[in-house]
Amino acid sequence: FSLCQALPSLEVLDLTNNTMENDFVESPLLKNIRVLVLNNCGVTWELIEKLKVPFACLTDLHLIWNKLNIITTPAGNFVQGFDTLRLLNLEDNHIVSWDEMVKLSYLRSLEQLHLNKNKIKHVRYPSNLPSSGSLGDVAVPAFEKLQVLLLGI
């Protein structure tokens, strides 16, 4: 990602079809990148967790065709960070359980969640989901700002 540092006006980075190594070494903060496209890059959610610090200002994250099926969370049951993320595109992956999506329910700015062409059979909240999550010292309702949910086949 040193190229991104050399291009300070760069806002959109599309790395589609480039293999990403999951042993990613942390990079410096890339605060100008707003849109990151990692379609068909073989990424896992573990790698995405490592990207949330250097790409702290992302508004759009596209992860199409990555064979993702689970969302792993190191800090508990819910994904934290990505405070400016408005659009998360997980289309055409291998997600089968809505429970994996519930882990994204406390992303503070998430407005659009694209899940077309996955294999989710049921969309429901588990009975043990808290009515609000505590992120730091602020209570937030689940999917507080979600306006668009795409679940097409």
C-alpha positions in Angstrom: 0.0 0.0 0.0 3.0 2.3 -0.3 1.6 3.5 -3.7 -1.4 4.9 -1.8 0.9 7.0 0.3 2.6 8.4 -2.8 -0.8 9.4 -4.2 -2.3 11.6 -1.5 -5.4 12.5 -3.5 -6.3 8.9 -4.2 -9.8 8.2 -2.9 -10.8 4.9 -4.7 -8.6 1.8 -4.7 -9.8 -1.2 -6.8 -7.6 -4.3 -6.4 -10.1 -6.7 -8.0 -8.5 -10.1 -8.9 -5.3 -9.4 -7.0 -4.5 -12.1 -4.5 -4.2 -10.6 -1.0 -2.0 -12.2 1.6 -3.7 -12.9 4.9 -0.4 -12.3 6.7 -0.8 -8.6 5.8 1.7 -6.4 7.7 0.1 -3.3 9.1 0.5 -0.2 7.0 0.3 3.5 7.9 -3.0 5.3 8.0 -4.4 5.9 4.5 -7.0 8.5 5.5 -7.8 9.6 1.9 -9.0 6.2 0.7 -12.8 6.2 0.9 -13.6 3.3 -1.4 -11.8 0.0 -1.3 -12.6 -2.8 -3.8 -11.2 -6.2 -3.0 -13.4 -8.3 -5.3 -12.1 -11.9 -6.0 -9.0 -11.3 -4.0 -9.2 -14.4 -1.7 -9.6 -12.3 1.4 -10.8 -13.7 4.7 -12.5 -11.6 7.4 -9.3 -11.9 9.5 -7.6 -9.8 6.8 -10.4 -7.3 6.7 -10.0 -6.9 10.5 -6.4 -6.0 9.9 -7.4 -3.3 7.3 -9.7 -1.4 9.6 -6.9 0.7 11.1 -5.0 1.8 8.0 -8.2 2.3 6.1 -10.1 3.9 9.0 -11.9 6.4 6.8 -13.5 4.0 4.4 -17.1 4.7 3.4 -17.5 1.8 0.9 -16.0 -1.7 1.1 -16.6 -4.2 -1.7 -15.8 -7.8 -1.1 -17.6 -9.6 -3.9 -16.5 -13.2 -4.9 -14.2 -14.0 -2.0 -15.9 -17.2 -0.8 -16.5 -15.6 2.6 -18.8 -17.6 4.8 -17.9 -16.5 8.4 -17.2 -13.2 10.1 -14.6 -13.7 12.7 -14.5 -11.1 15.5 -11.5 -10.8 17.7 -13.0 -8.5 20.2 -16.3 -10.3 21.0 -19.5 -11.1 19.2 -19.7 -8.0 17.0 -17.5 -6.3 14.4 -16.2 -3.1 15.8 -14.4 -0.2 14.1 -15.1 0.9 10.6 -16.8 3.9 12.1 -17.3 5.7 8.7 -18.3 2.6 6.7 -21.7 3.3 4.9 -21.7 0.5 2.3 -20.6 -3.1 2.7 -20.9 -5.2 -0.4 -20.7 -9.0 0.3 -22.4 -10.2 -2.8 -21.7 -13.5 -4.4 -19.9 -15.1 -1.4 -20.7 -18.3 0.5 -22.7 -16.8 3.4 -25.4 -19.1 4.6 -26.3 -17.9 8.1 -27.9 -14.6 9.0 -26.1 -15.0 12.3 -22.9 -14.0 10.5 -24.6 -10.7 9.4 -25.8 -10.0 12.9 -22.1 -9.6 13.8 -22.2 -6.5 11.6 -25.2 -5.0 13.3 -23.4 -2.4 15.4 -21.4 -0.8 12.6 -22.3 2.7 13.5 -22.6 4.3 10.0 -23.7 1.3 7.9 -26.5 2.3 5.5 -26.2 -0.3 2.8 -25.6 -4.1 3.1 -25.4 -5.9 -0.2 -25.9 -9.7 0.2 -27.2 -10.7 -3.2 -26.2 -14.2 -4.5 -25.4 -15.7 -1.1 -27.2 -18.7 0.4 -29.0 -17.1 3.3 -32.2 -19.0 3.9 -33.6 -17.1 6.9 -33.3 -13.5 8.0 -34.1 -13.1 11.7 -32.5 -11.9 14.9 -31.6 -14.6 17.4 -33.5 -14.3 20.6 -30.4 -13.4 22.6 -29.5 -10.3 20.6 -29.4 -7.3 22.8 -31.8 -4.4 21.8 -28.8 -2.2 21.8 -25.1 -2.7 21.8 -22.5 -0.9 23.9 -19.6 0.3 21.8 -17.4 2.3 24.1 -19.6 4.4 26.3 -22.3 4.9 23.7 -25.4 2.6 23.3 -26.5 2.0 19.7 -29.5 0.0 18.4 -28.7 -2.9 16.0 -28.4 -1.8 12.3 -29.3 1.7 13.5 -28.7 3.5 10.1 -29.3 0.6 7.7 -31.5 1.9 4.8 -30.7 -0.7 2.1 -30.6 -4.5 2.5 -30.1 -6.5 -0.7 -30.9 -10.2 -0.5 -31.5 -11.2 -4.1 -30.8 -14.6 -5.4 
